[in-house]
Structure formats: structure tokens, C-alpha cells
Amino acid sequence: MVPIKTVSQSKINIDSGLRDELVRWLDTSASKKLGYHSQAQFATEAVRKLLQEVTAPAKAGIHFILPNKEDNRLSLDLDIGDDKVLCNICNSESCIHVKTLYDDKYVKQQLKTHKIKLPVRK
């Protein structure tokens, strides 16, 4: 979490069109239901959330191992990250093992069962 001192406040400039949209939205019942009552409150929370998002440590990837279902030999050993997949057998991002991860029906079912999402292929 980003530590914030609330000793004093200062002004920032935003696009007037964006401010106008915020003012209109703050007049709605939806904003009231969410507890927003001022531009400053909304802007402070928005900046805090964005700072937390951009300063958060990178998520660790998933180490995905799948043995051959017929003889239990290792058939897939991959690291799945947010933006790439790396094969630990071939040390490659584009080998047959990575292709299998994206194309094989059984493997896709295992990924779905374990709620593992693959990055978009490059």
C-alpha cells in the first residue's frame, strides 16, 4: 500500500472535460451509493488506486508441469508469466511444448480446471 500523509492538501490540474464528467457523475445516485461526495475525495482515491497498481511488485508466474498420462514421463515443464511462456525443457518461448500448451485439448482442459490463464501468443 502506498503510504499517504494527510497533513495538507494541494491542487492538481485535470482536463476540463474530464472534470465536467466527474461533476455530472457526482450528482447521480450511483455516486452517492458508492459514498462519493466530492471531487477531491474521488480524485484522491483514484490516484491512490492507480499508484498502488503501478507500484505493486510484479506477480510471480506459474510453474506448470504435466506428465505424459500414458507412462508418467515428463512431457511439459513450463513457466507461465503474464506476458510470455518459457519452456524449461528447451529453454524456448516457441518450441513444441509451448505449442502443445496452446493447442492440445487435454492440456487446455487442465489449464481450465486449475484456472490458469495463458498470455496472448506473440
N, C-alpha and C positions, 0 to 999 in steps of 0.2 A: 504494500500500500504506500502511496506517496504521502509523506508527512506534510501537512499543511498548517502553517501558523496563521491564526486569525487575529493577529494583533491589529492590523489595519487593512484597509481596502484601497484598491487603486482602479483606475479606469482603463478599459481597453477599447479599441475601435473595431467594429464589425461592419460588414456591408449593410447599407441601409435597407435593402430589400430583405435580407435575412432577418434583420431586427424587426421589420414590419410584420413578417410572417410569425415571428415569435410573439409579438404583441397580440396579434389576432388569435393565435392559439391559446395564449394565456387567458383570454376572455371566454374560453369554452369550458363546458362542464367536464370534459375529458381531462383538462389540465388540473382542474380543482380536485377531481377524483384521485389523481396521482400525487396531490399535495403541493403542486407548484403554485406560487402566489406572486413571484416577482421575476423580472428579467435577470437580476443579479443571482438569485437562487438557482435558476435554470442554467445560466452560463457557468456558474461555479461548479455545479455538478457535472455538466458536460465536459468541461476542461479537466476536472479531476478524473473522470472515467477514461477520457482519451489518454491522459498522461499514464494512468495505470496500464492501459493496453499497450502503449508504445514502449514503456519502460519495463514491462514484465519480462522475466527471463524466458528464453526460448524453451518450448516444450520438448521433452525428450521423445525420441522416436520409439517405434515398437520393433522389437526383435522377433521376427516371425519365423518359426521353424516348423516344418511339416515333413514327417517321414513318409516314405513310399508305403502306401497302405497294403501292398502285397508282401513285401519282405522286410519292412521296417528300416530299410536303408534311408539315409538322409536324402531327401530329394529337393527340399527348399530350405535355404538359410538366408534370410533377407532382413535388412534393416529398412523399415518403412518410416520415412520422415514426412514432414508437412509438404515438402516440395520435390522430393525425389525418393527413389527406391534403389538400394545398393545391394547387390548380391555378394554374400560373404564367401561363396564358393569360387566365383570367377573374378571377384573384385571389379564388377562392372555394373553399369546402370542400364545396359541394353542387351544382356545375354538371354539365353533360352529360359533361364529360371525366372527372370523378370517378366518375360513374355508370358510364361505359364501363369504367373501371379495374376495377370490381367485377363487372360483368355480361357483358362481351364474352368469348366463348370463346377467341379468338385472344390477346387481352391476358392472360387468365388463364393460358394456356399459356406465354406469355413470362415472366410472373412466376414460374411454377413452374420453368421452365428455369433461371432466374437465381437461384432460391432466395430470392425476395423475398416476405416475408410482409406482408400488409396489416393495419392495425389494424381492430378491430371497428367496424362502422358505428354511428354515433350515431343 
